Amino acid sequence: KIKLPKKTARRYPAYELYLYGEGNYAEENKNLLLTGIPVLFLPGNAGSYKQVRSLGSIALRKAEDADFKYHFNFFSVNFNEELVALYGGSLQRQTKFVHECIKVILKLYRDREFAPTSVAIVGHSMGGLVARALLTLKNFKPELINLLITQATPHVAPVMPLDKYLTDFYTAVNNHWILKAQDLRNLTTLSVAGGFRDYQVRSGLAFLPRLSQHDSALSVVSSAVPRAWASTDHLSIVWCKELILATIRALFDLIDENTRQITEDPKKRMSVLKHHFVRHPAKIFEENPEAFTELTGAFLWITVRASKWTYSVYNDSDGKYFTFPLASHRKSYSHVYCGNSMLDTSSWIYGCMNSNSSMCLEATDLSWRAELLPTTKVVILKLQDYPSLTHIVIQVPPTAGNKYTLDCEFFKEDSRTVQLPVTHLLSFGLSSSRILLNSTGLLYNVQLQHFNQIYQAFKIYIESHCQSVKERKPSVYRLHIPWSHEDSITVAKVPSFTEISAKLHIGQPQNDGKVPELNIYASSDCQYEIILRTSLSQVLGQIIRFHAGALPVYVVSNILLTYGGQLSTLISTGQCSAFSLELVRTAKPYKVEPLISIVVFLHGFSWFRELWESLSLPEVDAAVLRSQDAWFPLVSLILFLFGTGIAYWSGMFFSASLRLFSSLWLTLIRPTVLPKDNKLITPGRLCRMLSLALVSWTTCGAFAVFIIYLQYLFKVLEDSDCSKETSQNSSIHPVKNQSVMGSTSKGSQSLSNSTTIAEAVNSLKMHVTILNLFTWIVLLNLPSSIYWLKNLRYSVRLDPDPCRSTAIILVCIIEILMNSDTSELKSSKLLKIAAKVPLPLSVAMLAFGRMHLYKVLHFVTFSLLLHVLCCFV
């Protein structure tokens, strides 16, 4: 643990700074006489500072292998495992604390021979966003950071925008990075996303804003990272060994030999990151590789004139040079492809300019043009780009104890590029597109026509057939997305039947005309059949992946429509219908969706946008999502239906649970009469209101809301018990009285009892709906109360509190509502207005609440406030 200045420690009592170490290294650095390169790790939402071990341990091993010529000192910040992805009130505080930590870290190196002037930062999840937010601080010097690596960080928008502080923080950070892009050129940023296995942060959110500086920011998906080629979940991206190795190798390659720190050259930093995270040529990184290489060694020179050639050898003690004269191939072919099964980092393919001899002593190293794949390293050269080359030379070193396979082929690009139109979304997988690759080439590029939207999802089936039964190297299938680094690679045995999922993390930019490709690195003498079908389950998966965070808005919207329907039924029939029946009757998408769709459509016109802005109306969330390529037709309808289903079954579960608990309560305590206190406000209730308002103001608003929710729940249970007991008594006593007494006064009393029971049942149905609505409000505000409880030992008051003022209003409303009944509503002059308001509120909620979940609380509060007014007016 690093001792912080007293002022800093007092201001941030919940946060700490640590230095990671193990073994002898840890013992040597206990006195903090540090000589390495500082790297600061920032954990994410509920993340531990101990996660730095995955980086620190491997970096230490690599430094030991190099005899500590260079080494890194890994620091880590303890954020007390705060839920910053769900509560944004502490993000600014975390950012300021990291700034203080950077200053403390750099002071530790003061008076050292190679003292650093900047710190490299690695941030996981929300830690990456906090690192980016450093640049928004007024007194922060941008030169204090020169490298930022983020892991599964949602850069574009919050996953669950549960409070205003969270959305405001994102807006401030992203606006600053867009407006100050020129000032951030000295900062190199790498964002690594987890791919489709990351169910918490979809990879589209992890791509840095597109308007950011293009030459110093890089976004990749882990499935496309060389030597990783795998998707990771949200937590395992921190300790995935392949990604950690790529990160550490990049860090060591970034070291400047003169300063013994990370290089100050932004171009070198970006070239190193692209070498390790985008395209790896199976060579150790060199900043300025030699233009020419001498081909030495007593190797046998063999000339190959065939257009397609395969060489395989096992345990050969003699090296060879194979030369391919280009003069005879330039007229017939446009490209040459070579694949090599030896995955070492030595040079292996060269270009020769000597046209007089079959031997070449000096050549251009073309190995830098190669690309590493899981089972092979390949190079594809366009002959037109190398007009001065006369020969291509491939070096085969001695292969003691190893099997070595080499394939080369000259081909025309047109003959190996085929177009496969994707099936329509509404084909539901019933139709398919298929193509048969008749030739037996080594490389095919299958262009997937009209595949450019995130709501498209397909299953691609590849069946390989071979002419002979001999053993072959595996085939490699790569789904290449040209507008972003999100490729996915599949390795399959030959012959085989392989299934590949094709879907996108981000849609195609408007000005980009490139087409996604399926690259097939084939085996010799094999044919391939490709079948493509729309996958309905994957399409639904894409909808959930991109819009699951908005589902609570659709659920609450459905419940609000049901609530309005119950009020309307109360006006027309004098009875309150059950929640499930009213939901089926009133929660119709055609009441809500058309208006939103019209507004989104009109937002495409500049005159409408100007009119909208002149009225000071906020932008419709669907229009914002469409501008981010995250919105598509019918998605709102599908989400509405999902919301209806969730609202229905959650309501059924809630009602069943209520009946069960009320039955248990009735067994223990048997109330005999309905409560007689019909006053809405009594001194006791007024005291409870003031007490909970005080709790909300002095501690946490969400906590006060939770208390009043439990009180309301208990009250509904109690009313349910009373209704059951009274109905049972009334069904027995009238019969007894009529048979024995024969009195008409008793009959009128039973009629009065029936009316009272019916009124109690109506009130109970209304309370169940309001309580169901209120349950979702409590759930949406729960994260801030959890955050408050975790930090209770540091501060009694949650500051800032996203729902303090609204909670005070809500506490007063619920305290009155829980004691109201439907008989008061029927005579209200405002009931017609209260019954009609939920519909426009539902429309407004879906229009402005998808990306701002905290607004749901305001819409519901307004609707319940009208209900309270109906009890008085």
N, C-alpha and C positions, 0 to 999 in steps of 0.2 A: 504494500500500500504506500502510495506517494503522499507525503505530508503536504497539504495545501496551505496557502496563506490563511491566517485567522479570519480575515474579512471574507474570503471566498468560502471557507468552511462554515462560517456563521450564516452566510446568505443562502448556501445550498446544503443544508444539513443531511438531506437524504442521498446525496450523490458522492461518489468517491472515484479516485483515480488509482489504477494499479499498473505495475510493471510485471510482465510475465517472464518467467524463467524456470529452468529445470537443471538438475545435476550441478556440475561444477560451474556452469555459466551462471546459475542462480546465486551460488555462493559468492562468486567473484563480483557480482553486481549489487550486492546488498548495500554497499556504501554509496551506490548511485554514481560511481565514477565511470560514466558511460562513454563509449567511443564509437558506437555503431550508427546506424541510420534509423531515425525514429519513424515508427508506423503506429498510428492510433486506430484502434478498433472501436466502433460504436455499435452496440447491440440494438435490436429493434423492439417491437411491441412485446412486452413481457419477456424480453431476452435477457440472458445472463452475461455478465462481463467475462465469465470463464470460457465463453465460446471462442475467445481469442486463441485458445490452446491449439486448435486445428491449424491455424496459420503459423503460430510461434514455434511449435514443435518441429514442423517440416522445414521451416526456415533455419532453425538451429542445426538440423541434420545436414542441410546443404552447406551451411557455413563451416561445419566441422569437416566436411569432405574437402573443402577448399582451404583448410588450415587457417580459418578465420582471416583470410585476406580481406574479405568484406563480411559484414554481418549486420543484422537488423535488430533493433530493440523494439519489442512489441509492447505497446501500452494499451490499456483497456479502461473504458469508463463504466462504472456501475451506476445505472439509472434506476436502481431499486425495482427493476422489472415492472416499470410503469406501463399501463395500457394506453400508450400514446396513439395507437391506431383507432381507438374508440373514444378517447377523450383528448381533445386538442389543447386543453388549457395549459399543459406543461411543456408544450413543444418549444415555445419561446424561451422558457427557463432552461431547458436542456441545451438549446443552442448557445445561450450566453455562458453556460457552464463549460461547454466544449471549448469556447473561445479562451476562457481562463485556463483550461487544461493545456491548450497549445502553448500559451505563454509560459506556463510552469515547466512543460517538457523542454522547450528550447532553452530555458535558463539552466537546466541540468547539464547542458553541453557547453556552457559558457567557459571560455578560456581553453577549450580543447583545440588541438592542432587542426582538425577538420570539422569545425563546429558547423552544424546544419543551420540553415536560415529558414527552412520550411519543413513541414510535416506531411507525410503521405497518410491518407485516411482510407480505411476500409470500413464501409458501413453496411450492416445487414438490415434489410427491411426498412423500417422508419428511421433507423440510424443513418441511412444514406440520405434521406430527406433532410435530417437535422444538419448533416454535413453541407449540403447545398445551401441551407438557410444561413450558414455562417456569413455568406457573401452579402446578405441583406442587412447585417448589423452595421450601424453607422460608423463605429470606430474600428471595424475589422479591416486589416490590411490584406488584400487578396494574395500578396506574395507569400503569406504564411502557409499556403497550400499550393502544391504544384501537381499533385496526383490524387485523384479520387476514384476509388473502385467501389461500386455499390452492388449488393447481392440481393436480388428479388425485392428491390425497392419500388413501391408504387409512386412513380414520379408524376404521372399525368393528373391523377385525382385520387382522393381517398377511397378505400374499398367500401367503408361504411361511414358516410358523412353524417355522424350523429350529433354534431354540435357546430355552431357557427365558428368557433375558434379554429376548428380543423379546416374548414373550407377557406376561411380567410387566410390561414397560414399557407395553404397550397397556392392560393391566388397571388399572394405577395412573393413567394419564392419563384413561381413560374414566370410571373410578369417581370421580375428583376432579371432573370436569366435570359429572357427574350430581349428586353430593352437594353441590357448591358452586355450583349453578346460579344461586342468588340473588345470590351474591357476584360473579358474572361479567357482570352486566347492563350494566356500563359498557364491556364489550368487545364490539364488533360483529364477527361472524365470517361470512365468505362462503366457501363451498366450491364450486368449479367442477370438475365431472367431465368426462371426455373423450367419453363416449358409447360406442357399440358398436365404434368403431375403436380404442379403447384396449384392446389385448389383454393388457396387463401388469397394470393395475388396473381391475377392473370397476367401473362407476359406482355400483353398490349399496354398495360399500365406502367410497365417497367422501361418502356422505350422513352428516352429523353425527348422533350418537346422538339418537334420537327423544325421550328423556327430558330432553334438554338444553333450555336456555331457548328458548322458541319466538319471543319477540319480538326477540331480538338475534342469532339464528343463522339463516342462510339457505343452502340447498343447491340447486344447479342443475346441469343437464347442458348442455354447450355447444351441443347441437342445439336447445335451447330459448331460448338467449340471443338477444335481439333484435339484428339486424344482423350476427349470426354465422350462426345457423341451420345449423351444420355440426358433425359429429363430428370429433374430433381424436385422433390417436394419443398415446401417453404422453409423447413428447418434444416433438411439435409444438404441444402446448397452451401451451408456454412462448413460442413465437414466432409463433403464429397471429395474424395482423395484426388480424383482426376482434375477437378476444378482448382483445388488448393495447389496442386503441383504446377498447373498452368500459371496461377497467380504468382507463386514464389519464383518460378523461372523467369517470369516477366520482370519481377522486382529486381532480381539479380542482373538481368540484362540491361536494366535502366541505369545502373550505376556508372557514374563518370569516373574514370581512373584518376583524373587530376584532382577532383574535389572530394572523392570517396563518398559522395552523396548522390542522390538521384539527379540525373542530368537536368540541366536548365533548358535544354533544347526541346521545344514542343514537338517538332517534326520527328525527332528520334523517339520521343515517348510514344507518339502515335504509331510509328512504324513497328516498334517493339510489341505494342498491344495487338496490332493487326497480325503480326507474325505468330503470336501465341493464341489469339482468340478468334481469328477470322480465317486465315489461310496459312497453314503450316507447310513449308516446302520440304519437310524432313531434313532440314539442315539447321545447325546451330546458328543462332542469329549473328550476323555480321553487319555492322553499320555501312561499311563501304567495301563490299566484296571485290576481289581482284577481277579485272576485266578479262584477263587471259590466264590460262592455266597450262602448265607443261604436263604433257602426258608421258610419264616415265614408267619404267619397269620392263622387264624382259617378257612382255606379254605377246601372245600370238595375235596377229592382225588378220581378221577374216572379213571379207566383203560379202554383203548380203544384198541381192538385187530384187528379191521377191517383195511384193506389195503387202503381203501378210506373212508374219514370221513368228514362230514360237520356239523358245529355247528353254530346256529344263535340264538341270544337272544336280547331282547329289554327291557331296564329298569329293569335289574336284580340287586337286592341289595346284592346278595351273590357272593363271589368270588369262583373260582374253579381251581383245578390243574388237567389237563388231562395228563395221562401217557401212553406212547406208548412203550411196550416192544419190543426190537429189535431182540431178539433171534429168534423169529418165522419168522422174515422178512428177515434176512440176506441172507438166501439161495436162496430166490425167487426174491429178488429185489436188485438193486444196489444203488438207491438214494431215498431220501425222500424230498418231497416238501411241504411247508406250506405257506399259505397266510393269512394275518391278515388285517382286514379293519380298525382297530383303529390306526390312524397315529400319535400317541403320541411318546415321546422319552423314554419311560420306557422299561425295559427289559421284554421279554415275552416268550422266548424259551430257554430251558436249557438242558444240557446233564447230565445224572445221572450215577454213577458207582456202585450204590448199587443194587446188584442182589438178595438180600434176602427179600426185602420188597417192597410193592407197594408205599410206601412213601419215599421221598428223602429230607433230611434236608440240604444237601450240594451238590451243583451242579456247573457245568461249564456253564458260560453264553454264549450261542450260538447266542445271539441277535446281536453280532458284525459281524456275518456272513450274516446277513440279508441285503436286499437292498430295498431302498425306490423307489416306483413307484407312478404315479399320483393318483391312487385310492386304493393302497394297499401296504403293505410291505411284502416282500417274502423272504424266505430262502430256498436254495437248498443245501442239505448235501449229500456228497458221503459217504456211510456207511463204505467203506473200509478205509477211512481216520480217522475213530473214532473207532478203534477195542476195546478199553476199555470201551466204553459206553454200558450200559445195557438198559437204558430207555431214551426216549426223553420226556421232561416235558414241557407242554404249560400252561402258567398262564393266566387265564381269570379274570381280576379284576372286581369289582362291576361296572355295567354300568348304573348308574342313569341317566335316560333321554336320553340315547344313544343306537343306534342299533349297534350290534357287530356281525361280521361274521368271521368264522374261517374255513379254508379248509385245509385238509392235505391228502397226498397221497403218498404211496410207489410205485415206478415204476422201470422198467428196462430202462436204458438209450437208448438201441438199439430200444426198442419199441416206444419211443417218439421222435426219431430222424429220419427224412425222408429227402431224397435228391430230389431237384427239379432243373433240368437243365434249365438254362435260355435260352430264344430264341435268335437266331442269329440276329446280327445287321441288316442284309440285308433282314430279314423277313418282315420288314416295318409294323409290328403289325398285319399282316394277319394270322400268325400262333400263337399258344399259348401253354404254358405248364400248366398243371393243375394237382391237386392232391386232393383227398378226404380223410380227416382224420376221419376214421370210428369210432374209439374208442371215449369214452366220458371222456378223461383225463383232468387234470387241467393245464398241461404244454406240449407244443410241441416245438421242434426245427427243423425248416425247413431250411436245408442247400441249399444255392443258388449256385449251381455248375457253374464254369466258369464265375463268376461275379467278375472281378478283374481290369477292365480298366475304365479310366475316361470317355471314349466316349460311354460306355454302359449306357443305361437309360431305365427303365421299369416302367410299371404300374402294380401294384399287386392288385388284387381284392379279398377280403375275404368276403365270405357269410357264415353267421352262422345260423344253424337250431337247434331248441330246441325241446325236446320231450313234454314238458308241457308249459303252458302259464304263469307260476308263475313269479313273479318279481325276477330278478337276478342282481348281481353286474356287472358293465361293464367289457368288455374284454379289455386287454391291448396288443397292438402289438408293438414290438420293432424290428427295423431293426438294427442289431448289426454288426458293422464293426470291426473285431478283431485287425487289425493293426493300428488303430487310434481311438481316442475318438471323433467319429462323429456320434454316434447313434441318431436315431430319433424315437420318441415314439408317438403312436396314441391311443386314447381311444375311444372305440365304444360301443354303446348300444347293447344289445343282445335281440332278433335276429336283424341282420342288414346286410347291404351290404356296405362294406367299401373299399375306394380306397386309395392306398398308392403309393407314388412316390419313386422309388429306383434308386439312382445315387450316385456317389462317389465324394468326395472332393480331395482325393489323391489316386493314383493307388496302387496296391499291391506291396510291396518291393520284390526284386528278390528272396531273401532267405526265404521268408515267405510263408508257405504252408497252412495257415489257410483259412477257407472258411467263407464268410459272412453268417449270419443266420437271419432268421425271427423268433423271439421268440414270441410265442403266449401264454399269460397267460389267460387261457380260463375260461369260466363259467361251472359249473357242469351240466352234462346231455345235453351238446350241441355238435353238430358236425360242422366241418368247411370245406368249400371247397375253395381252393386257385387257382386262375387263374393268370398267368403271361404273359404279352405281351410286346414286344418292343414298346417303344413310340418314334415315329419319331420326334415329336415336342420337346420332352425332349432331344433327341440326338442333334438336332440343337441348342437347348438351351445350352447344354454343350459346343458345339463348340464356341458359342458366348461368354459364360462365361469365357472360357479359352483363347480365341484368339481374342476377339473383339478389344483389344488394337493394334493389328497388321493390322486391316482393312485399315487404311490410307495408309500403304505401298502398299497394293494390289490395292487400287484405283489409287494411283500415278503411279504405274507400268503399269496399263491399259492405263492411259492417255499418258504415255511416249511412249508406243507401238503405240498408235494412232498418236502421234506427228511424230514418225519415219515413219509411213505409209504415212502420208501426204507429207513428204519430198520425199519419194520414188515415189509417184504419180506425184509429181511436176517434177521429172526427166523424167519419162516415158511418161507422157501425156502433160506436160506443164501447167496442171490445178491442183488446190488444192481442194481436195474433202472436203465435210462437216464433221464436227467432229463426228456426230452420225453414219454416213455411214462408215467412216473410222474405227471407234471403232469396229463396227460389223465385218468388214473385217479383221482387223489385231490383235485385242486383243484375241488371241487364247492360251489356257493354254498349249497345246502341244509344243508351242514354248519356254516355260519357265520351266515348272514343271519337265520334265524328267531329265534334267541336275542336278537340285537340288536334286532330289530323288536319283540319282546315287551317288552323292557326299556324301549324308547322309548315304547311304548304305555302301559305302567304308570306312566311318569314323568308322565303327564297327571293322575294321581290324587295328591292331597295326602298321603294315608297312606303311599303308596309312597315319595314323595320324603322324607318324614320318616324312614322306616325306612332309606332309602338314606343319608341324611345322618348318621343315628345310627351307622352302620357306618363312617363317615369315608371313604366311597368318593367318588372324583371324579365330577362330573356327566358323563353320556355325551355325547360330542360331537354326536351326531345330535339329541339333545334341545335342546342349545344352538342348533344351526343351525335347528331348527324354530321356536324362539322368535324367531329373526331373520328368519323367512320365507324361509329359504334351503334348506329341506329339503322334499322331496316324495316321494310313493310311488314305489317301484321304482328310485329313483336309486341306492341302494346295490347293487342287483342289476346294474344296467347298468354301474356302475363296477367291480364285481367281474369282470364279463365282459371289460371293457376291460383290467383288470389281468391277467386270465388270458392274453389275447392278447399283451399286451406282455411278460409273463413268458415265454411260449412262444417268441416270435420273438427276444427278446433272448437267451434260452437257446440257441436254434439258431445265432444269429449268434456267440455267445460260443464255442460248441463248434466251429463251423466255423473261427473265427479261431484257436482253440487248435490244431486239427489242422494248419492251414496253417503256423503258426509252429513247431510241433514238427517238421513235415516239413523245414522250412528248417534248423532247428537240428540235426536228425538228419543232414542232408546235410553240414553243416560239421563236427560232432563226432559220432562214432559210438560211443556207450557200448556196452559188450559184456555187462555184467552188471548186475543190479539192485543197488541200494545194500544193503550187508550190515549197516549199523548199525541195529539194531532198538530201541535204547534211546530212550525218549521224551525223557528229560532227560540231557544231557551237559554237561560243563563249558563247552564252546563255546556251546551253546544257552543255557545259563544266563547267560553273559556277554552274549549278544545281547539276552536279555530285559531284563537290568538296564540295558544301554546304551539300549535304546529306551524303557524306563520313565523313565530319566533325561532323555532327549530330550523325552518327553511332559511331564515335570514342569517342566523348565527353559525349554522353548521353546513348542511348540504340540502339543496332543494329536492333532489331526487330521493333522498332519505325520507323527507317529510311526505312526499308523494307516496312512497312505499308504505309508510305507517298508515296513512289515510286509506290506502288500498286494502290493507289487512283489516282495518276497522269496517270498511264497506263490505268486504267479503263475509266477515262475521255477522254483520247486520242482515245480509241476504240469507245466510244460513238460518239465522234466528227467525226471520220472516217466513222462510220455507217451512220450518218446523211448526210454527204457529198455524199456518194455513192448513197443513196436513192434520194437525190435532183438532182444529176447529171443524174441518170438513168431516172428520170421523165422528165427532160428537154430534154434529148437526144431522148426520145420516141415521143416528140411533134415537136421539131424544124426541124428534117430532113424531115418530111412529108410536113410541111409548106414550107420549102425551095425548095423541089423538085417540088411541085405543082405550085409555083409562079415563081421561078427563072429558074427551069429546068437546073440547072448547074451541070456538072460532078464534079467540084471542091467541091461543097457542099456535094456530095455523098461520096467523099473520106474523107471529114472532119468527116462525120457521122461514117465512118468505123474506123477512128482514135479514135473517141469518144467511140465506142463500145469496141475497144481494151483497152482503158484506163479504162473503167468501169469494164471489165473482170479482168484486172490486179488488180484493187482496191478491187474487190470481193474476189479474191484469197488471197490478203494480209490480208483482213479482216478475212477470215476463219482461216488463220494461226495465226493471233493475238488472236482470240477467244480461240484457243487451248492452246497457250502459257499462256494466262491470266487464263484459267481454271486450268492449271498446277500450275501457280503461286499462285492461290487462296489457294490451299492446303498447300503450303509452308508458306503462311502468317498465316493460321490457326494453323499449328504446332508450329510456333514461337510466337503465340499470348500470351501464359501464361507469358513469360518473360517480355513482354511489359506491361502487366497488373500489374505484380509485381513491375516493375519500376515506373508506375504511382502511385501505392499505397504508395510507399516509397519515392516519389519525395520530400516531405518536409524534409526528412532526408539527402538525397543525390541526386544530379543531375545526377550523373554517375552510371550506373548499373555495379556493380563490385562483382563478376566476370560476364562477359557477354558471354553467350554461342555461340552467332553468330555475334560478332563484326567484325572480319576479313572477314568472309564469306559475311556479309551484305555489306561491302564496295565493294567487287567484284561484288555482285549481283546488287547493285545500278548502277554501271557503265554499266553492261550488259543490264539491262532493259532500261536504258536511251537511249542506242543505238538501241535496238530492237524495241522500240515503234515507232521509226521513219523509220524503214526499210520496204521494200516491197519485194514481190516475184520476181520481175524482176531482182533484184540484185543477188538473190540466184541462178537463173537458169544458169547464166554464171560462177558460182563459181567452182573452181577446187576441193574444199573440200566438195561439196554437197553430193557426193556418200558416203564419210566417215561419214559425219554428219547424213545421212539417215540410216546407218547401226549401228551406235553406240548405239541408244536407246534400241535395243534388248539386247545386253550384259549388259547394265546398268540396265535394268529391272531384269535380272537374278541376278545380283550382289545385287540389292536392296532387293529382296526377300530372298537372301541367308544371308545377313548381316544386314538387317534393321528391322527385326521383333522385336528384343529385343533392338534395338538402333534406335529409330525413328528419332533421330537428323541426322543420316547419309543420310536420304532422301534428305536433303538440299544440301549435297555435290554432290550427283549423278545428281540431276536436274541442279545444277549450272554448272557442267561440260558439260552437254548436251547443255545448252543455250550458253555457252562460244564458243562451236564449231559453233553454229548458227551465232554468232557475227563475228567469223573469216571468215565465208562464205560470209559475206557482204563486206569484204575487199579483200579477196584472190580469 
